[in-house]
Amino acid sequence: MLPIAYHLEIYEPDTPHVIAAAFASSTPFQRISAGDVINPISCNDDSFPPAYLRVVNVEHIILQTEDHIDHKVLVFTERLREQTPDARLEIVASAG
């Protein structure tokens, strides 16, 4: 059985062309779904947009080479209209 490398790419709001943050791991990332909210503080990256983002689409790419498998998760986002913790909590509560 080949080892699997996991990659997570979070894209800038409203574009499928600019990666805002990228992560790699030897273990799978938690499931991310459309409607989830990404808090910018969780990224610890100065280049990441300073705004709460809503996940609008998730795409998986799985590639196999001779010596390993890559599982890449591409997360496409949009900015939340209201950028306050209260607004974020209201959106999360209404989705649940």
HELIX and SHEET records of a PDB file:
HELIX    1   1 PRO A   40  CYS A   43  5                                   4    
HELIX    2   2 PRO A   85  ALA A   95  1                                  11    
SHEET    1   A 5 ILE A  19  SER A  25  0                                        
SHEET    2   A 5 ILE A   4  TYR A  11 -1                                        
SHEET    3   A 5 ILE A  69  ARG A  79  1                                        
SHEET    4   A 5 LEU A  53  GLN A  64 -1                                        
SHEET    5   A 5 VAL A  37  ILE A  38 -1                                        
END                                                                             
